[in-house]
């Protein structure tokens, strides 16, 4: 009997080592699969408990014109950036004036993104003419904002910083949330600005 055990001992040891090895590999694969499956569940629970993320499912429509490959109306998620919209429209054309577009700006429903061509001042003026003589506060540069009565460089920067951090102004009264803008300042600029 000891001789039979000696004959079969080597194959038994190899078999046990193989079984242990297979169990270890299977446990690693299972653990990896569990982690991959668990990650979306955790994110899903987070988004359900976080009301801020619920708005990300809202869709907005933006109208992209000018020097892009495929101008048109595109549907994006609420927190998308102009960069995302330009990519959806096929990207910039070779002669696009990219310096006039803030790619980091968040999109807003019914937004018009007009990408001018290099050296085409008429197109830039046409964008401003849509608002008449008013400053389009959600799209205006610092220099344009500074043309408003009582708005200097620091207040113009504060308006842009607030706009970049919190998104577009929905009403003129939203400007009261900007540091340095009070009732009196707002009354002075009310008739000179446009909020979509």
CORMO-V440532 format. One line per field, one symbol per residue. phi: phi as a letter, one per 30 degrees, with the letter a starting at -180 (. if undefined). A space follows every 50 residues. Layout:
phi: ???
This chain:
phi: .ddddddcddddddddddddddddddddddddddddddddddddddddcc ddddddddcbcbccbidbdbdlcbcbdecdceeddddddjidddcddddc cddddddbeidccccddeicdddddddddeciddddddbddddddddddi cceddddddddddddcjddcbddddddddjccedddddcedcbbce
